[in-house]
């Protein structure tokens, strides 16, 4: 299965991007293909419905990646109780064709204890794009973020166990939806 992961920060070394990289590695270790889109490394122009972005490589690569994927992970830092402007801007370049009936996992990193507001907003955006929200989400807050500064997570660490549980739910949903999609083709 092909899964796109969008790391929605424009900060070098952002904790939300580090969490997304751990998820990407874990998903690949389970035999899936991952397309990693880092909005720090591949910034999007400011979206306007009046402009054409046909010649913008970052925009077209992101659109193609999400369109060709069976599932999507959206990772954001939580800024002032909201998703990052960078991630919201990137999502504005896509429509229901990119997300319709695809499972989406919402992930946040917050300086506070948890980043639930941004996760709820991601889920509202996903619903409006006709995607299917994973019933699990992943919020990494406060001191938990330091775990992702290590090159490798200890498999016995509570965060590793949480990641495996969340990804297990997400990948099972993606597999189930992908199977149904293939059966109807």
C-alpha positions as CSV (number, residue, x, y, z in Angstrom):
1,X,0.0,0.0,0.0
2,X,1.2,3.5,-0.8
3,X,0.9,6.1,2.0
4,X,1.6,9.8,1.8
5,X,2.8,11.6,4.9
6,X,2.7,15.4,4.9
7,X,4.9,17.0,7.6
8,X,3.2,20.4,8.0
9,X,5.8,22.7,9.5
10,X,8.0,25.3,8.1
11,X,10.5,25.0,10.9
12,X,13.7,23.0,10.5
13,X,13.8,20.1,12.8
14,X,10.2,20.6,14.0
15,X,9.1,18.0,16.5
16,X,6.0,17.3,14.4
17,X,8.3,16.5,11.4
18,X,10.4,14.2,13.7
19,X,7.2,12.3,14.7
20,X,6.2,12.0,11.1
21,X,9.6,10.6,10.2
22,X,9.3,7.9,12.9
23,X,5.8,7.0,11.6
24,X,7.3,6.9,8.0
25,X,10.0,4.5,9.1
26,X,7.6,2.3,11.1
27,X,5.2,2.1,8.2
28,X,8.0,1.2,5.8
29,X,9.2,-1.5,8.2
30,X,5.7,-3.0,7.9
31,X,6.2,-3.3,4.1
32,X,4.3,-0.2,2.8
33,X,5.6,2.4,0.4
34,X,5.8,5.9,1.9
35,X,5.9,9.2,0.1
36,X,7.2,11.8,2.6
37,X,6.3,15.4,1.9
38,X,8.2,17.9,4.2
39,X,6.7,21.3,3.8
40,X,9.9,22.9,5.2
41,X,12.0,21.3,2.4
42,X,9.3,21.7,-0.2
43,X,7.4,24.8,0.6
44,X,4.1,25.7,-1.2
45,X,3.3,29.1,-2.5
46,X,0.5,31.0,-0.9
47,X,-2.7,29.5,-2.3
48,X,-5.1,31.6,-4.4
49,X,-8.0,30.1,-6.3
50,X,-7.4,32.8,-9.0
51,X,-3.9,31.4,-9.9
52,X,-2.7,28.4,-11.7
53,X,0.1,26.3,-10.1
54,X,0.7,24.0,-13.0
55,X,4.4,24.9,-13.2
56,X,5.0,24.7,-9.4
57,X,6.9,21.4,-8.9
58,X,6.2,21.2,-5.2
59,X,2.5,21.6,-5.7
60,X,2.3,19.1,-8.5
61,X,4.4,16.6,-6.7
62,X,2.3,16.8,-3.5
63,X,-1.0,16.5,-5.5
64,X,0.3,13.5,-7.5
65,X,1.6,11.8,-4.3
66,X,-1.7,12.2,-2.4
67,X,-3.8,11.3,-5.5
68,X,-1.9,8.1,-6.0
69,X,-1.9,7.0,-2.3
70,X,-4.3,4.7,-0.6
71,X,-3.9,6.5,2.8
72,X,-2.6,9.8,4.2
73,X,-1.0,11.0,7.4
74,X,-1.2,14.7,8.2
75,X,1.2,15.9,10.9
76,X,1.1,19.4,12.3
77,X,2.6,21.5,15.1
78,X,-0.1,23.0,17.2
79,X,0.1,26.8,17.0
80,X,-2.3,28.8,19.2
81,X,-4.7,25.9,19.4
82,X,-4.8,25.4,15.6
83,X,-3.2,23.6,12.7
84,X,-0.1,25.3,11.2
85,X,-0.9,27.8,8.4
86,X,1.6,25.9,6.3
87,X,-0.4,22.6,6.5
88,X,-3.7,24.4,5.9
89,X,-2.2,26.2,2.9
90,X,-1.0,22.9,1.5
91,X,-4.4,21.3,1.9
92,X,-6.0,24.1,0.1
93,X,-4.2,23.0,-3.1
94,X,-6.2,19.7,-3.0
95,X,-9.8,18.7,-3.2
96,X,-12.1,15.7,-2.6
97,X,-10.4,13.9,-5.6
98,X,-7.3,13.6,-3.5
99,X,-8.9,12.4,-0.3
100,X,-12.3,10.8,-1.1
101,X,-12.8,7.5,0.8
102,X,-9.1,7.5,1.9
103,X,-8.2,6.9,5.6
104,X,-6.4,9.9,7.1
105,X,-4.4,9.8,10.4
106,X,-4.1,13.1,12.2
107,X,-0.9,13.8,14.2
108,X,0.1,16.8,16.3
109,X,3.0,18.0,18.3
110,X,2.4,20.7,21.0
111,X,4.4,22.6,23.5
112,X,1.6,21.9,26.0
113,X,0.4,18.6,27.3
114,X,-1.6,17.7,24.1
115,X,-2.6,19.2,20.8
116,X,-6.2,18.1,20.6
117,X,-7.6,21.3,19.0
118,X,-5.4,20.9,15.9
119,X,-6.4,17.3,15.6
120,X,-10.1,18.2,15.7
121,X,-9.5,20.8,13.0
122,X,-7.6,18.3,10.8
123,X,-10.5,15.9,11.1
124,X,-13.0,18.6,10.1
125,X,-10.9,19.4,7.1
126,X,-10.6,15.7,6.2
127,X,-14.4,15.4,6.4
128,X,-14.9,18.3,4.1
129,X,-12.4,16.7,1.6
130,X,-14.5,13.5,1.8
131,X,-11.7,11.5,3.5
132,X,-12.2,9.0,6.3
133,X,-10.8,10.0,9.7
134,X,-8.9,7.2,11.5
135,X,-10.6,6.7,14.9
136,X,-7.2,7.0,16.6
137,X,-5.0,10.0,16.4
138,X,-1.5,10.8,17.8
139,X,-0.8,13.9,19.9
140,X,2.7,14.4,21.3
141,X,3.0,17.1,23.9
142,X,5.4,18.8,26.2
143,X,8.3,16.7,27.4
144,X,7.1,13.7,25.3
145,X,8.6,15.5,22.3
146,X,12.2,15.0,23.5
147,X,11.7,11.2,22.8
148,X,11.8,12.0,19.1
149,X,15.2,13.7,19.3
150,X,16.8,10.3,19.6
151,X,17.9,8.5,16.5
152,X,15.9,5.5,17.4
153,X,12.9,5.0,19.7
154,X,13.2,2.3,22.3
155,X,10.6,-0.3,21.4
156,X,9.7,-0.7,25.1
157,X,9.1,3.0,25.6
158,X,5.4,4.0,26.2
159,X,5.5,6.3,23.1
160,X,6.6,3.4,20.9
161,X,3.8,1.3,22.2
162,X,1.3,4.1,21.5
163,X,2.7,4.6,18.0
164,X,2.3,0.9,17.2
165,X,-1.3,0.9,18.5
166,X,-2.3,4.0,16.6
167,X,-0.5,2.8,13.4
168,X,-2.1,-0.6,13.8
169,X,-5.6,0.9,13.8
170,X,-4.7,3.2,10.9
171,X,-3.1,0.5,8.7
172,X,-6.0,-1.9,9.4
173,X,-8.5,0.7,8.3
174,X,-6.4,1.5,5.2
175,X,-6.2,-2.2,4.3
176,X,-9.9,-2.7,4.8
177,X,-10.8,0.3,2.7
178,X,-8.2,-0.6,0.1
179,X,-9.6,-4.1,-0.1
180,X,-13.2,-2.8,-0.5
181,X,-12.0,-0.4,-3.2
182,X,-10.3,-3.2,-5.2
183,X,-13.4,-5.4,-4.8
184,X,-15.6,-2.7,-6.4
185,X,-13.2,-2.1,-9.3
